[in-house]
Amino acid sequence: MTSETEEGGSSLEAVTRFLEEHDVPHEVVEHEKQFTAAGEAHAAGIEPHDAAKALLVREDGDYLLAVIPASRRLDLKKLRATLEERPKLRLATEDEIASDFPAFELGAVPPVGPGLPSAEVVDQALLEHDCVLCNAGDHSHSLLVDPNEVVRVGGSRVSDICED
């Protein structure tokens, strides 16, 4: 089952259209349905350290995306230090994500796409890769993209935001 966007197409179609409109080279990878970034990487034949996950965080009513290696955990203290103007950032809850981002399957939010906030911060470790695997909006597809393109499209900051 593929999530539907407000325009009536699939989330995958909407995300790939967004990438094309922003001149982001990418490759769609179809795989067995997976529910974790690491599982998705394995299903696509890629090591988890070569995959990225986008995490929705929020403060008050505002959302932002943090993009980190799939094999790592977000360090909220480091993220808050990077975004000094946002000292109360917290991970968005599953209920908030399901309610506010219904076009994407829960746990499959891509790092860029229509209806999403820009990737505010991309972990510096991702830029050591020419290409990373990331979510494409559903649990059966992934995208291979250059993490530098995620930074460019999002106007993102690059920083160490993962747990040591």
Steps between C-alpha positions, in 0.01 A plus 500: 500500500638838400406820678298749299580869484242777496551526121389137466836346403720278712748645747779345291379683188475827692851464645661407167319791331633731773855370443469548124367856544805578716747332260600234752639185332352193668422135454188324628567163664207261542535240777311275736288697747718607795423706808845614613769694318750221568256236372434707191875527435547122531200433273655732240840331534663798670675522836311705765792745532438586131138590572340812646187556704302821528362579843223750562565714805293787625488794732167655581302463175797500263654191343844453353693207361829363626671252266745252649664166410253213539750317721519784755275669756412868514649694790238763585749695714735535202210595274382765746857634528523521119164679485553731797182687414299182566583384856180295551523269197359152549427202277153515348268226620363234266149645549621849401678366191201289393266796546716774346674303220235254377650480149789293639487162667600519865874444525562564128538878489752601232772761565347729235161519341176689457317597817809446715709755684850548359775279636623745761809301601680215324751301703853558373573126479255468208714731287776237503278303257452566130153351524270392784182293509204680657126465541275588208169536684392136524650178637558329163713762326818688578702766324870517428610865515815703554478636858651826375186543290284465813708778657468716187123459461432549871749783553607277788761548765759223528601395849574203726155425644534127581568329830867412554 
